[in-house]
């Protein structure tokens, strides 16, 4: 998810229908520039070379049930657009979804020349980038380890994953976190415990110390993506091996 602000203006984006390395190209309606979905930078058009890069915003792939529990006052974007039938918006995991066959097929629909055999082509990963370093966390590893204390470059991070696969990443400083026996607090917000026994709430903007909400650890934006897509734009990426750094 990106901010729509380009320079000092808020811009509307659309789907071009074109792909680069088997990944969607967006376009902005102000200049018709094509944009890389993964990089947030212009690909073709008048804004190429401008130095503009869209701000990546933390987002989450989750279930409606889990989201509603944590955010009971949420608003919902209508799928009655008048453009596509409601059936077009079924989740990819639904066997009736138009993308279900693509998701279950091990191959891509179009060529993706830059590949890696470290993971299977369509393994799902949480991709993080920090200070020029990138790392992919396979969804299977995240589900096996709901709390991962790790490092990315010279920075310490923690990745928190719900049973449904919703993954959030945060800076962790010198803290080391674990999952308490009760892993969800009020309104379903995930809870963590630091090495001093204090509880932290894993919110959408930050990891917040329960006893002192002024103490916050920044949430990091990431991409939940197929492995082939992440690798195509991050060929130097590390892959989480299942073992984090020493505390």
C-alpha positions, 0 to 999 in steps of 0.5 A, spaced: 500 500 500 502 506 498 500 514 499 497 517 493 501 523 494 506 525 488 510 531 490 505 536 493 499 533 490 494 527 491 494 523 485 489 518 482 492 511 480 489 505 476 491 499 473 494 499 466 493 492 464 500 491 463 506 487 467 513 487 468 517 481 470 510 478 471 508 484 476 502 489 475 504 496 472 500 502 475 498 508 472 497 515 474 491 519 471 495 526 472 501 524 467 499 517 465 506 515 467 506 507 469 509 505 476 512 499 478 507 496 483 513 493 487 518 499 487 513 505 487 517 508 482 516 511 475 517 505 470 515 509 463 513 516 462 514 523 463 515 522 471 521 517 470 528 520 472 524 525 477 526 522 483 519 521 486 518 515 490 511 513 493 511 512 500 510 505 502 504 504 508 504 498 512 498 494 510 495 487 512 493 481 509 488 478 513 481 475 514 475 479 515 473 476 522 480 477 525 480 484 522 473 486 525 475 483 531 481 488 532 477 494 528 469 493 530 468 500 527 472 499 521 468 502 514 468 497 508 469 499 501 463 497 497 464 492 491 458 494 488 462 498 483 458 497 477 464 495 473 465 488 475 460 483 478 460 481 486 463 474 484 469 478 481 472 480 488 472 473 491 478 472 495 483 468 492 483 462 496 476 461 495 475 455 489 470 460 486 475 465 485 477 467 478 484 467 481 484 460 485 487 456 479 492 461 478 494 461 485 494 453 486 498 453 479 505 452 481 507 456 474 506 463 472 501 465 467 507 470 464 514 469 463 518 471 470 526 471 467 529 472 474 528 467 479 531 463 484 530 456 487 531 458 494 523 457 495 518 455 490 515 460 485 509 461 488 511 460 496 508 466 499 513 471 503 513 477 507 518 481 504 521 487 508 526 492 506 530 496 511 536 501 510 537 498 503 537 491 505 531 486 504 529 479 507 523 474 505 520 471 511 516 465 508 509 464 510 510 457 513 515 459 517 511 465 520 506 460 522 510 456 525 514 461 529 508 467 531 514 471 534 520 472 530 526 476 533 531 477 527 535 482 524 535 486 518 542 489 516 544 492 522 537 493 525 533 489 530 526 487 528 520 483 530 515 479 526 508 477 529 504 473 526 496 471 527 494 464 527 490 466 520 497 468 517 496 476 518 504 478 519 506 485 522 513 487 523 516 492 527 523 495 530 525 492 536 531 496 539 534 491 544 528 488 546 527 481 545 519 478 545 515 472 546 508 470 546 504 470 552 499 465 554 494 470 552 496 472 545 490 477 544 488 483 548 482 487 548 479 487 541 483 482 539 490 486 538 496 481 539 500 481 545 507 480 546 512 480 552 519 483 553 524 480 557 522 484 563 515 481 563 512 487 560 506 486 555 506 490 548 500 491 544 502 489 536 498 495 533 497 497 526 502 503 527 506 501 532 508 496 538 505 499 544 507 498 551 501 497 555 503 500 561 506 506 558 503 508 551 508 513 550 513 508 549 512 505 542 516 501 537 515 503 529 511 498 525 515 497 518 511 496 511 512 490 508 510 486 502 506 480 502 507 477 495 509 470 491 516 469 492 517 470 484 515 477 485 519 479 491 525 476 488 524 479 481 525 486 484 529 484 490 535 479 487 539 480 493 534 478 498 536 474 504 531 469 506 529 467 513 532 461 515 528 459 521 533 461 526 533 468 528 539 472 531 542 472 538 538 476 543 
